[in-house]
Amino acid sequence: MAKAKELFKEFKIQSVSEFFRRNAAMLGYTGKIRSLTTVVHEAVTNSLDACEEAGILPYVRVEIEELGREHYKIIVEDNGPGIPEKFITHVFGKMLAGTKAHRNIQSRGQQGIGISGAVMFAQITSGKATRVITSTGGDEIIEAWVKIDVEKNEGKIVKKLKHPNPTGWRGTRIELEVKNVKYVRSKQGVFWYLKLTAIANPHAHIELIEPDGKLIVFPRSSEEIPKPPVEMKPHPKGVMTDDIYRMAKKTRKNTVKRFLISEFSRISDKKIDELIKYIAAIRLINREEDKRIKDQLFERLAKGEVDLILKSYGRRAKKVLKEVQKLMEKPPEKLSWHEAEEIVEAFKYMKFLAPPTHGLRPIGEENIVKGLTGILKPEFVTAVTRSPKVYRGGIPFQVEVGLAYGGELESTFNLLRYANRVPLLFDAGACVTTMAARSIDWKRYKVEDLDRAPLTLLINVISVHVPYTSTGKQSIANEDEIYEEIRLAIMEAARRLQTYLSGKHRRLYQVKRKKTLQKYVPEIARALSILTGEPEEKIKEYFLRLIEKKFENVEETLEQAVEVEADAEA
């Protein structure tokens, strides 16, 4: 006993904040460049989400001020709805708190860690509180300095001031002081992150002031505010026992039947009758002692033979069916864990319509084209938005691809990865988008050497639950359905590029032929003038007109051929 007491002397309950303070790398704070980019990413993501949810065209200004060696002040200001005073400590000082994590809805952030993680990183590297200036457009502006109490996972205001707001300013400005970070213009730095953000969010005006004072503006190219995503009910194929058990304790419905119909998608009165049969069949099969018979019956159940199985049990089946019907009429708060398990197991054998996808909000083909054209200025650009699909049986997702070629692009392949419009700059090798892009046989589409081609490929995966590989949210897991959808979208865009390049190559060939013919006209005109006595200039003009007319007809034929090819591909 004495030994046990000695062992447990050091036992301590660790808060979420304390855990992430010790494991900041899990949130993306690893490496000097990446850490700085992650801080900016968390603040900009909050700004964009807040503006869009409030129906405001976003204006986001980022300023990086160098205070010393690997020591910077990061300032991010937006024109969003502002933050009510009582929520300031929750937004900036409490881990796993937010407006999104508890809702089945598409959003840039999903875990409620982001901006509070940035505040914590600033606190542990510089020891300074984060300065927050915000107003909801009322009579006053709140200025607060926020720190995190890591032991309690709570935010605390160490200093607060209130100022009059005569101009009615509305928005939020945050200032974070961080050390052991570095600003560089690399493809993992702040500049590249904001550039990619501007491409995927053409409705946003984004400004960056670099440490040397240089102002970079990514102007908005669309005045259309994206429609806010709609919260979607969970699908029976995508829930676990714990989901049903917890939801049952919180619902206001008075029966399990009403709870299931109201809280889940694709469940109707008819489906409840079917569910009762499947639960009854599962109970009866589980009572079988012979494992071989049990396995055979479950195989039949998977084939949908529930009525035949119940019929084979006769009176016993009727008794069990009555028991399950009573289960459906009991109050949801009295649902046991075992009963919730039975419901989830029955869901696995039942067939449901795919979940509704109306709540997903893609960037859209038109906006992808605007974003790529406005920022990259290519000679050719196209976009593909695939129809929504589901992965893991019940989680809706959608894939869209943008492809830009030539123009002002460098002769190198660039893959722009996004999840719910958010750029993914790190861990590219483990991402399903990279795997799908590299799996394409680009030579089939007239791209002979992908790595040296002036080609930029944008891939955006949207979902209510993006399957990230880690809490750093920089890489998407290789789910089969997502992988295949990305491949199909890329191939559709690549076929359009192939059609364009085919026409371009034919035009270049004809231009070369035309120049070759024109090159010999003076010599031919001179020779014919000697033979015929006609003026050399007159003969020359005749042949030049003839060549022009000939190649006008060729151009028309080429354009018709390209149109036919494009129609065939479509």
C-alpha positions as CSV (number, residue, x, y, z in Angstrom):
1,M,0.0,0.0,0.0
2,A,2.8,2.4,0.9
3,K,4.5,1.7,-2.5
4,A,1.2,2.4,-4.3
5,K,0.9,5.7,-2.5
6,E,4.4,6.6,-3.4
7,L,3.8,5.8,-7.0
8,F,0.8,8.0,-7.2
9,K,2.4,11.0,-5.5
10,E,3.2,12.4,-9.0
11,F,-0.2,11.7,-10.4
12,K,-1.6,14.8,-12.1
13,I,-4.6,15.7,-14.3
14,Q,-3.4,17.4,-17.4
15,S,-5.6,20.0,-19.1
16,V,-6.1,20.1,-22.9
17,S,-4.1,23.4,-23.0
18,E,-1.3,21.8,-21.0
19,F,-1.1,18.8,-23.4
20,F,-0.9,21.0,-26.5
21,R,1.6,23.3,-24.8
22,R,3.9,20.4,-24.5
23,N,3.0,19.0,-27.9
24,A,2.7,22.2,-30.0
25,A,4.1,20.3,-33.0
26,M,0.8,18.4,-33.2
27,L,-0.9,21.7,-34.1
28,G,1.6,22.6,-36.8
29,Y,4.1,24.6,-34.7
30,T,7.2,22.8,-35.9
31,G,10.1,24.6,-37.7
32,K,10.6,28.3,-37.8
33,I,9.0,29.0,-41.2
34,R,6.0,26.6,-40.6
35,S,5.3,28.0,-37.1
36,L,5.0,31.6,-38.4
37,T,2.8,30.5,-41.3
38,T,0.6,28.5,-38.9
39,V,0.0,31.5,-36.7
40,V,-1.0,33.6,-39.7
41,H,-3.2,30.8,-41.1
42,E,-5.2,30.4,-37.9
43,A,-5.9,34.2,-37.7
44,V,-6.8,34.5,-41.4
45,T,-9.0,31.5,-41.3
46,N,-11.0,33.0,-38.4
47,S,-11.3,36.3,-40.2
48,L,-12.6,34.7,-43.4
49,D,-15.1,32.4,-41.6
50,A,-16.4,35.3,-39.5
51,C,-16.9,37.6,-42.5
52,E,-18.7,34.9,-44.6
53,E,-21.0,33.8,-41.8
54,A,-22.0,37.5,-41.3
55,G,-22.5,38.0,-45.1
56,I,-19.6,40.5,-45.4
57,L,-17.1,40.7,-48.3
58,P,-13.8,40.0,-46.4
59,Y,-11.0,42.6,-46.1
60,V,-8.1,41.0,-44.4
61,R,-4.8,42.8,-43.7
62,V,-1.7,41.0,-42.4
63,E,1.3,42.8,-41.2
64,I,4.6,41.1,-40.2
65,E,6.8,43.4,-38.2
66,E,10.4,42.3,-37.4
67,L,11.3,43.1,-33.8
68,G,14.7,41.3,-33.6
69,R,16.4,38.1,-34.7
70,E,13.7,35.5,-35.2
71,H,11.4,37.8,-33.3
72,Y,8.2,39.2,-35.0
73,K,4.9,40.8,-34.3
74,I,2.1,39.5,-36.3
75,I,-0.9,41.7,-36.9
76,V,-4.1,40.5,-38.5
77,E,-7.1,42.8,-39.0
78,D,-10.4,42.2,-40.6
79,N,-13.8,43.9,-41.3
80,G,-15.8,41.0,-39.8
81,P,-18.7,41.2,-37.3
82,G,-16.5,41.7,-34.3
83,I,-16.5,39.7,-31.1
84,P,-18.9,40.4,-28.1
85,E,-16.8,41.2,-25.0
86,K,-18.0,38.2,-23.0
87,F,-16.7,35.8,-25.7
88,I,-13.2,37.2,-26.1
89,T,-11.6,34.8,-23.5
90,H,-13.4,31.8,-25.0
91,V,-12.4,32.6,-28.6
92,F,-8.7,33.3,-27.9
93,G,-8.1,31.4,-24.6
94,K,-9.9,28.1,-24.5
95,M,-9.0,25.0,-26.4
96,L,-11.7,23.0,-28.1
97,A,-14.2,25.9,-27.9
98,G,-15.9,27.4,-31.0
99,T,-18.9,27.6,-33.2
100,K,-18.1,24.7,-35.5
101,A,-16.7,21.7,-33.7
102,H,-20.0,20.5,-32.3
103,R,-21.9,20.9,-35.6
104,N,-22.1,18.6,-38.7
105,I,-21.2,21.4,-41.0
106,Q,-18.5,22.3,-43.6
107,S,-16.1,24.8,-42.2
108,R,-12.4,25.8,-42.5
109,G,-11.7,24.9,-38.9
110,Q,-13.2,21.9,-37.2
111,Q,-11.5,21.3,-33.9
112,G,-11.9,24.6,-31.9
113,I,-8.1,24.7,-31.3
114,G,-6.8,27.0,-34.0
115,I,-6.6,30.6,-32.9
116,S,-6.3,29.7,-29.2
117,G,-3.3,27.5,-30.2
118,A,-1.7,30.5,-31.9
119,V,-2.2,32.6,-28.7
120,M,-0.6,29.8,-26.7
121,F,2.3,29.6,-29.1
122,A,2.9,33.4,-28.8
123,Q,2.7,33.1,-25.0
124,I,5.2,30.2,-24.7
125,T,7.8,31.7,-27.1
126,S,7.6,35.4,-26.1
127,G,5.9,35.4,-22.7
128,K,3.6,38.2,-24.0
129,A,-0.2,38.3,-24.0
130,T,-2.1,38.6,-27.3
131,R,-3.6,42.1,-27.9
132,V,-7.2,42.0,-29.2
133,I,-9.0,45.1,-30.5
134,T,-12.6,44.4,-31.5
135,S,-16.0,46.1,-32.0
136,T,-19.3,44.9,-33.2
137,G,-20.0,48.3,-34.6
138,G,-21.6,49.7,-31.4
139,D,-20.6,52.7,-29.3
140,E,-17.3,51.3,-28.0
141,I,-14.2,49.5,-29.0
142,I,-12.8,46.8,-26.6
143,E,-9.0,46.5,-26.3
144,A,-7.9,43.4,-24.3
145,W,-4.7,41.6,-23.6
146,V,-5.4,37.8,-23.4
147,K,-3.4,35.0,-21.9
148,I,-4.2,31.3,-21.5
149,D,-4.2,29.6,-18.1
150,V,-2.9,26.3,-19.3
151,E,-3.7,24.4,-16.2
152,K,-7.4,25.3,-16.3
153,N,-7.7,25.6,-20.1
154,E,-9.2,29.0,-19.7
155,G,-8.5,32.4,-21.2
156,K,-7.9,35.4,-18.9
157,I,-7.8,39.1,-19.7
158,V,-4.7,40.6,-18.0
159,K,-5.6,44.1,-19.1
160,K,-8.7,45.7,-20.6
161,L,-9.5,49.2,-22.0
162,K,-12.7,50.6,-23.6
163,H,-12.6,53.3,-26.2
164,P,-15.4,55.4,-27.8
165,N,-16.3,54.4,-31.4
166,P,-17.4,57.6,-33.1
167,T,-16.9,56.2,-36.7
168,G,-18.8,53.0,-36.0
169,W,-15.8,50.8,-36.8
170,R,-16.5,47.1,-36.9
171,G,-14.0,44.2,-37.0
172,T,-11.2,42.5,-35.1
173,R,-7.5,43.2,-34.9
174,I,-5.1,40.8,-33.1
175,E,-1.5,41.3,-32.4
176,L,0.7,38.3,-31.5
177,E,4.4,38.5,-30.6
178,V,6.3,35.4,-31.4
179,K,9.9,34.2,-31.2
180,N,12.0,31.4,-32.8
181,V,10.2,31.9,-36.1
182,K,11.4,33.1,-39.5
183,Y,9.9,35.0,-42.4
184,V,11.0,33.9,-45.9
185,R,9.4,34.0,-49.3
186,S,9.3,30.2,-49.8
187,K,6.4,27.9,-50.8
188,Q,5.9,27.2,-47.1
189,G,5.9,30.8,-46.0
190,V,3.3,33.5,-45.3
191,F,3.4,35.1,-48.8
192,W,2.7,31.8,-50.6
193,Y,0.0,30.9,-48.1
194,L,-1.9,34.2,-48.6
195,K,-1.4,33.9,-52.4
196,L,-3.1,30.5,-52.4
197,T,-5.8,31.8,-50.0
198,A,-6.5,34.6,-52.5
199,I,-6.8,32.1,-55.4
200,A,-9.4,29.9,-53.5
201,N,-11.3,33.0,-52.1
202,P,-11.7,35.4,-55.0
203,H,-14.3,37.3,-53.0
204,A,-11.7,38.3,-50.4
205,H,-9.4,41.3,-50.5
206,I,-6.1,40.4,-48.8
207,E,-3.2,42.6,-48.1
208,L,0.3,41.7,-46.7
209,I,2.9,44.1,-45.4
210,E,6.2,42.2,-45.3
211,P,8.9,42.9,-42.7
212,D,10.8,45.2,-45.1
213,G,7.6,47.4,-45.4
214,K,6.7,46.2,-48.9
215,L,2.9,46.1,-49.5
216,I,1.5,43.2,-51.5
217,V,-2.2,43.3,-52.5
218,F,-4.3,40.4,-53.6
219,P,-7.4,42.2,-54.9
220,R,-10.8,40.5,-54.9
221,S,-12.0,39.4,-58.3
222,S,-15.5,38.5,-57.3
223,E,-18.2,40.5,-55.5
224,E,-20.2,37.3,-54.7
225,I,-20.2,36.2,-51.1
226,P,-20.2,32.4,-50.8
227,K,-23.5,31.0,-49.5
228,P,-23.0,29.8,-45.9
229,P,-22.8,26.0,-45.6
230,V,-25.9,24.4,-44.1
231,E,-25.7,22.1,-41.0
232,M,-26.5,18.6,-42.0
233,K,-28.0,15.8,-39.9
234,P,-25.7,12.8,-39.4
235,H,-26.2,9.8,-41.7
236,P,-26.9,6.4,-40.1
237,K,-23.9,4.8,-41.9
238,G,-21.5,7.4,-40.5
239,V,-22.3,7.2,-36.7
240,M,-20.9,5.3,-33.8
241,T,-22.5,3.9,-30.7
242,D,-21.3,6.8,-28.6
243,D,-22.9,9.3,-31.1
244,I,-26.3,7.8,-30.6
245,Y,-25.9,7.3,-26.9
246,R,-24.9,11.0,-26.3
247,M,-27.5,12.4,-28.7
248,A,-30.2,10.4,-27.0
249,K,-29.4,12.0,-23.7
250,K,-29.7,15.5,-25.1
251,T,-32.7,15.3,-27.4
252,R,-36.1,16.8,-26.6
253,K,-38.0,14.1,-28.4
254,N,-40.1,11.8,-26.2
255,T,-39.5,8.4,-27.9
256,V,-36.5,6.7,-29.4
257,K,-38.4,6.4,-32.7
258,R,-39.1,10.2,-32.9
259,F,-35.5,10.8,-31.8
260,L,-34.0,8.7,-34.7
261,I,-36.4,10.2,-37.3
262,S,-35.7,13.8,-36.3
263,E,-32.0,13.7,-35.6
264,F,-30.7,11.6,-38.5
265,S,-31.0,11.9,-42.2
266,R,-32.6,9.3,-44.4
267,I,-34.7,7.8,-41.5
268,S,-38.4,7.7,-41.9
269,D,-41.3,5.8,-40.3
270,K,-40.9,3.1,-42.9
271,K,-37.2,2.8,-42.1
272,I,-38.0,2.5,-38.3
273,D,-40.2,-0.5,-39.2
274,E,-37.3,-2.0,-41.1
275,L,-34.9,-1.2,-38.2
276,I,-37.1,-3.0,-35.7
277,K,-36.9,-6.1,-37.9
278,Y,-33.1,-6.0,-38.1
279,I,-32.6,-5.4,-34.4
280,A,-34.9,-8.4,-33.7
281,A,-33.1,-10.6,-36.2
282,I,-29.7,-9.6,-34.6
283,R,-31.0,-10.4,-31.1
284,L,-32.2,-13.8,-32.3
285,I,-29.0,-14.7,-34.2
286,N,-26.8,-13.7,-31.2
287,R,-28.7,-16.2,-29.0
288,E,-27.5,-19.1,-31.3
289,E,-24.8,-21.2,-29.6
290,D,-23.4,-22.7,-32.8
291,K,-20.9,-20.3,-34.3
292,R,-21.2,-21.7,-37.8
293,I,-25.0,-21.3,-37.8
294,K,-24.6,-17.8,-36.4
295,D,-22.1,-16.8,-39.2
296,Q,-24.4,-18.2,-41.9
297,L,-27.4,-16.3,-40.5
298,F,-25.4,-13.0,-40.4
299,E,-24.3,-13.6,-44.0
300,R,-28.0,-14.0,-45.0
301,L,-28.8,-10.8,-43.0
302,A,-26.2,-8.9,-45.0
303,K,-28.0,-10.0,-48.2
304,G,-31.2,-8.5,-46.9
305,E,-33.0,-11.7,-46.0
306,V,-34.3,-10.3,-42.7
307,D,-38.0,-11.4,-43.3
308,L,-37.0,-15.0,-44.1
309,I,-34.8,-15.1,-41.0
310,L,-37.6,-13.8,-38.8
311,K,-40.0,-16.3,-40.4
312,S,-37.7,-19.2,-39.6
313,Y,-37.9,-18.3,-35.8
314,G,-41.7,-18.4,-35.7
315,R,-43.2,-17.4,-32.3
316,R,-39.8,-16.4,-30.9
317,A,-39.5,-13.8,-33.5
318,K,-42.9,-12.3,-32.7
319,K,-41.9,-12.0,-29.1
320,V,-38.6,-10.3,-29.8
321,L,-40.3,-8.0,-32.3
322,K,-42.6,-6.8,-29.6
323,E,-39.6,-6.2,-27.3
324,V,-37.9,-4.0,-30.0
325,Q,-41.1,-2.1,-30.6
326,K,-41.2,-1.2,-26.9
327,L,-37.6,-0.1,-27.2
328,M,-38.7,2.4,-30.0
329,E,-41.4,3.8,-27.7
330,K,-39.2,4.3,-24.6
331,P,-37.8,7.8,-23.7
332,P,-34.5,8.4,-25.4
333,E,-32.7,9.4,-22.2
334,K,-33.3,5.9,-20.9
335,L,-31.6,4.3,-23.9
336,S,-28.8,2.0,-22.7
337,W,-25.4,1.6,-24.2
338,H,-26.2,-2.0,-25.3
339,E,-29.4,-0.8,-27.0
340,A,-27.5,2.0,-28.8
341,E,-25.0,-0.7,-30.0
342,E,-27.8,-2.8,-31.4
343,I,-29.1,0.2,-33.4
344,V,-25.7,0.9,-34.9
345,E,-25.2,-2.8,-35.7
346,A,-28.6,-2.9,-37.4
347,F,-27.7,0.3,-39.4
348,K,-24.7,-1.6,-40.9
349,Y,-26.9,-4.2,-42.4
350,M,-29.6,-1.8,-43.7
351,K,-29.6,0.1,-47.0
352,F,-30.0,3.8,-46.9
353,L,-30.1,6.6,-49.5
354,A,-26.8,8.5,-49.7
355,P,-26.8,11.5,-47.3
356,P,-28.0,14.8,-48.6
357,T,-25.2,17.0,-49.9
358,H,-27.1,20.4,-50.2
359,G,-25.0,21.7,-47.2
360,L,-21.7,21.5,-49.1
361,R,-20.3,24.8,-50.5
362,P,-17.7,24.4,-53.3
363,I,-15.6,27.3,-54.6
364,G,-17.4,26.8,-58.0
365,E,-15.9,26.5,-61.5
366,E,-16.4,30.2,-62.3
367,N,-14.7,31.4,-59.1
368,I,-11.8,29.0,-59.5
369,V,-11.2,30.3,-63.0
370,K,-11.4,33.9,-61.7
371,G,-9.0,33.1,-58.9
372,L,-6.4,31.4,-61.1
373,T,-6.7,34.0,-63.9
374,G,-6.4,37.0,-61.5
375,I,-3.4,35.8,-59.5
376,L,-1.5,33.5,-61.9
377,K,-2.3,35.0,-65.4
378,P,-2.1,31.8,-67.4
379,E,-2.8,31.4,-71.1
380,F,-5.3,28.6,-70.5
381,V,-7.4,27.8,-67.5
382,T,-10.3,25.4,-66.8
383,A,-12.1,24.1,-63.7
384,V,-14.1,21.0,-62.8
385,T,-16.5,20.7,-59.8
386,R,-17.6,17.0,-59.4
387,S,-21.0,16.0,-58.0
388,P,-21.0,15.3,-54.3
389,K,-20.2,11.8,-53.1
390,V,-19.8,10.0,-49.8
391,Y,-16.9,8.2,-48.1
392,R,-16.9,5.7,-45.3
393,G,-20.5,4.9,-46.2
394,G,-22.1,8.1,-45.0
395,I,-19.8,11.2,-44.9
396,P,-20.5,13.6,-47.8
397,F,-17.6,15.2,-49.7
398,Q,-17.0,17.0,-53.0
399,V,-13.9,17.5,-55.1
400,E,-13.1,20.3,-57.4
401,V,-10.1,20.9,-59.6
402,G,-8.6,23.9,-61.4
403,L,-5.9,23.7,-64.1
404,A,-3.8,26.6,-65.4
405,Y,-1.3,26.4,-68.2
406,G,1.3,28.6,-69.8
407,G,1.2,32.4,-69.8
408,E,3.1,33.9,-66.9
409,L,3.5,30.5,-65.1
410,E,7.0,29.2,-64.5
411,S,8.1,26.1,-66.3
412,T,7.5,23.9,-63.3
413,F,4.6,21.9,-62.0
414,N,2.8,23.4,-59.0
415,L,0.2,21.5,-57.0
416,L,-2.1,23.8,-54.9
417,R,-3.8,21.6,-52.2
418,Y,-6.9,22.8,-50.3
419,A,-9.4,21.4,-47.8
420,N,-12.5,23.5,-47.5
421,R,-10.8,26.4,-49.3
422,V,-7.8,26.4,-46.8
423,P,-4.3,26.0,-48.4
424,L,-2.4,22.9,-47.3
425,L,1.3,23.8,-47.5
426,F,3.0,20.9,-45.6
427,D,3.1,17.1,-45.5
428,A,2.3,17.0,-49.2
429,G,3.8,13.5,-49.7
430,A,1.3,11.9,-47.4
431,C,-1.7,13.7,-48.9
432,V,-4.2,11.9,-51.1
433,T,-4.2,14.9,-53.5
434,T,-0.5,14.4,-54.2
435,M,-1.0,10.7,-54.7
436,A,-3.9,11.2,-57.1
437,A,-2.1,14.0,-59.1
438,R,1.0,11.8,-59.5
439,S,-1.0,8.8,-60.5
440,I,-2.2,10.4,-63.8
441,D,-0.4,9.5,-67.0
442,W,0.1,13.1,-68.1
443,K,1.7,12.1,-71.5
444,R,-1.7,11.0,-72.6
445,Y,-2.8,14.6,-72.3
446,K,0.2,16.0,-74.3
447,V,2.2,17.0,-71.2
448,E,5.5,15.2,-71.9
449,D,7.3,16.1,-68.7
450,L,5.0,17.1,-65.8
451,D,7.8,18.5,-63.6
452,R,9.0,20.9,-66.3
453,A,5.6,21.9,-67.6
454,P,4.2,25.4,-67.0
455,L,1.2,23.8,-65.2
456,T,-0.6,24.6,-62.0
457,L,-3.1,22.2,-60.6
458,L,-5.6,23.2,-57.9
459,I,-7.4,20.5,-55.9
460,N,-10.0,21.4,-53.2
461,V,-11.6,18.7,-51.1
462,I,-14.7,19.8,-49.2
463,S,-16.6,17.9,-46.5
464,V,-18.3,18.3,-43.1
465,H,-15.5,16.0,-41.9
466,V,-12.2,16.3,-43.9
467,P,-10.2,13.1,-43.0
468,Y,-7.0,14.8,-42.0
469,T,-4.0,12.6,-41.2
470,S,-3.2,14.6,-38.0
471,T,-4.3,17.5,-35.8
472,G,-2.0,19.8,-37.8
473,K,-4.6,19.6,-40.6
474,Q,-2.0,19.8,-43.5
475,S,-2.6,16.4,-45.2
476,I,-5.7,14.5,-46.3
477,A,-5.9,10.8,-45.6
478,N,-6.0,8.4,-48.5
479,E,-9.7,7.4,-48.5
480,D,-10.5,5.3,-51.7
481,E,-13.6,7.3,-52.6
482,I,-11.8,10.6,-52.3
483,Y,-8.8,9.3,-54.3
484,E,-10.9,8.2,-57.2
485,E,-13.0,11.4,-57.3
486,I,-9.8,13.5,-57.4
487,R,-8.4,11.3,-60.3
488,L,-11.7,11.7,-62.3
489,A,-11.7,15.4,-61.8
490,I,-8.1,15.8,-62.8
491,M,-8.6,13.7,-65.9
492,E,-11.6,15.7,-67.0
493,A,-9.6,19.0,-66.7
494,A,-6.6,17.4,-68.4
495,R,-8.7,16.3,-71.4
496,R,-9.7,20.0,-71.9
497,L,-6.0,20.9,-71.7
498,Q,-5.2,18.2,-74.3
499,T,-7.8,19.7,-76.7
500,Y,-6.3,23.2,-76.2
501,L,-2.7,22.0,-76.8
502,S,-3.7,19.9,-79.8
503,G,-5.2,23.1,-81.4
504,K,-2.2,25.1,-80.3
505,H,0.3,22.7,-81.8
506,R,-1.6,22.6,-85.1
507,R,-1.7,26.4,-85.3
508,L,2.0,26.6,-84.6
509,Y,2.6,24.1,-87.4
510,Q,0.5,26.2,-89.8
511,V,2.2,29.4,-88.8
512,K,5.6,27.8,-89.5
513,R,4.4,26.7,-92.9
514,K,3.0,30.1,-93.7
515,K,6.4,31.8,-92.8
516,T,8.3,29.3,-94.9
517,L,6.1,30.1,-98.0
518,Q,6.4,33.8,-97.4
519,K,10.1,33.5,-97.2
520,Y,10.4,32.3,-100.8
521,V,7.9,34.8,-102.3
522,P,10.5,37.5,-103.2
523,E,12.7,35.0,-105.0
524,I,9.7,33.5,-106.9
525,A,8.4,37.0,-107.8
526,R,11.8,38.0,-109.2
527,A,12.1,34.9,-111.3
528,L,8.5,35.2,-112.7
529,S,9.0,38.9,-113.4
530,I,12.0,38.0,-115.7
531,L,10.0,35.2,-117.4
532,T,6.7,37.1,-117.9
533,G,7.7,40.7,-117.9
534,E,5.2,41.6,-115.2
535,P,6.2,44.0,-112.4
536,E,8.0,42.1,-109.6
537,E,6.0,44.0,-106.9
538,K,2.7,43.0,-108.5
539,I,3.6,39.3,-108.5
540,K,4.8,39.5,-105.0
541,E,1.5,41.1,-103.7
542,Y,-0.5,38.4,-105.6
543,F,1.3,35.5,-103.9
544,L,1.2,37.1,-100.5
545,R,-2.6,37.6,-100.9
546,L,-2.9,34.0,-102.0
547,I,-1.0,32.7,-99.0
548,E,-3.1,34.8,-96.6
549,K,-6.4,33.5,-98.1
550,K,-5.1,29.9,-98.0
551,F,-4.2,30.1,-94.3
552,E,-7.5,32.0,-93.4
553,N,-9.3,28.9,-94.6
554,V,-6.9,26.6,-92.7
555,E,-7.5,28.6,-89.5
556,E,-11.3,28.3,-89.8
557,T,-10.9,24.5,-90.4
558,L,-8.7,24.3,-87.3
559,E,-11.2,26.2,-85.1
560,Q,-14.0,23.9,-86.2
561,A,-11.9,20.8,-85.5
562,V,-11.0,22.1,-82.0
563,E,-14.7,22.8,-81.3
564,V,-15.7,19.3,-82.4
565,E,-13.0,17.7,-80.2
566,A,-14.1,19.8,-77.2
567,D,-17.8,18.7,-77.8
568,A,-16.6,15.1,-78.0
569,E,-14.7,15.4,-74.7
570,A,-17.7,17.0,-73.0
